[in-house]
Amino acid sequence: MENLFTSKVPRADIFPYAMDEDGKGTMGNVTKLLNMETMNRPRLKNLSHGETHKVLQIEGNYGMFMPPHHSTGEAVVVIKKGAVLIKMPDTEHKLEVGNILIIPAKKEHTLTALKEFKALVIMAQDSEIYFI
């Protein structure tokens, strides 16, 4: 699992298309792949850190996708603009302006932007987000 807020150099098993035929990666290929990979993902921004909680803003355009991930603590999602689809292994939720969803700790989910959107995510200060 990779922490959302850590950056690691891509490996061949994770980013096979960034590698040359001999299996050695070039920074040009890696940079191109990372740019393509992040261009279609929603943008995250830390808005505030309190003593017990933090607030993140997430925003994106229609069609943007956040791959499977989970938070180590419970997360409250509040949709401020647009609409998203949050899929979990056993259910899915279409959220629009004003909707709120509580995502349990360690519950795997994805997010797809159904419209240009902006949302707030409120979680415990020590919670971390991991991509699966």
FENGI-V707429 format. One line per field, one symbol per residue. psi: psi as a letter, one per 20 degrees, with the letter a starting at -180 (. if undefined). burial: # if it has 9 or more other C-alpha atoms within 8 Angstrom, else .. A space follows every 50 residues. Layout:
# FENGI-V707429
psi: ???
burial: ???
This chain:
# FENGI-V707429
psi: qpphjqpqpqqhhhmhiiqrhjjpqqhgggggghgggihjqqpqppgqoa hhrqpqppqrrpiqporprrqirqppppphqbqrpoprhirqpoprpiqp ppoqpjoprrppohrprpqqpprqhjqqppq.
burial: ..##.......#..#..###....##..##..#......###...#..#. ..####################################......###..# ..#.#####################.#####.
